[in-house]
Each structure stands twice: as structure tokens, then as C-alpha cells.
């Protein structure tokens, strides 16, 4: 993976991705996923790429709430 500051080797996987949102869900079959290893104390558990975000409408508020609509 190439980041903004360096190139980092990562594990790459092919997986079926299911993001459950309420009663609806988002399925992406055969998605290429890269392993994400956050630094110690990081609040992040997952990073979602633009290829997924661009399939819907994503809104983030200043109080930490977000909305993702398909």
C-alpha cells in the first residue's frame, strides 16, 4: 500500500463485504480488501474507501454522528 508518506507492505484479501445499515444492507461481492493495523491507542477500527463511499451518500457531523444512505 502506498500512503501519503511511504510505501508499506500489507496483506490483501478478496472477500464478500456486507455493511448492515438498518433493515437494508450493502453487499459488494469479491471486494479487494487490505489489512489495516492501527497504531496503539487509535480510535479507528476500519477505513472505508472512496469506492464504497461513492456508491451512496455519506454525511458526517461535527458531533461524531454519521449517515450513509444507499
N, C-alpha and C positions, 0 to 999 in steps of 0.2 A: 504494500500500500504506500502511496506517496502522500505525505501530509504537507502542510504549508512550510514546514521547516526541514523535513528529512524524509528519507525512504526507509520504511520499516517492514520487515518480513512478517506476514500474518498467515494464519490458516484460512483457507477458503472452502466453503461448503455449498452444495446445491440442496435446497430444501423447499418444501411447500410452506409458505408463510400464511398464517391466519391471524388477523388482527380483529378481535371481537370488539365491536362498538355497539353497545345496547343490544337490541334484538337483531341488528344487522351485523354483518361481518365483511371483512375484506380478505379475499383469497388471492394469492399470487403463487401459482404452481411453478416449480423449477426456478426459484429465485436464487441468484448468486449472492451468498452472504459471506461477510468477512468477520472473523472473530474480533471482538472488542474487549480489551483488557484495560479497565480504568485504573488510574493511579490510586494510591491509598487515600481513603477519606473522600473519594469522589462521589458526588450525589447522583451520577449518571449510571444507568444500568443498560441502556440501549441507545443507539444512534439510528435514526431513521433517515434514509437518503432521499434526495430530491426525486428520484424515480418513483418512489411511493407517495411522497407528499403531493407531487404534481398530479396524481390521479384523483385528488379530491380538493376540498377547501380546508385549509389549516389556519386557525386563528389562535394567537397566544396573547393573554392579557398580562398586565403588569403585576397582578396579584398571584400569578403562578397557575391559573386555570387555563386550559386549552380546549379547543373544539376542533374535531376533524370530521368533516362530512363527505360522504361519497356521492 
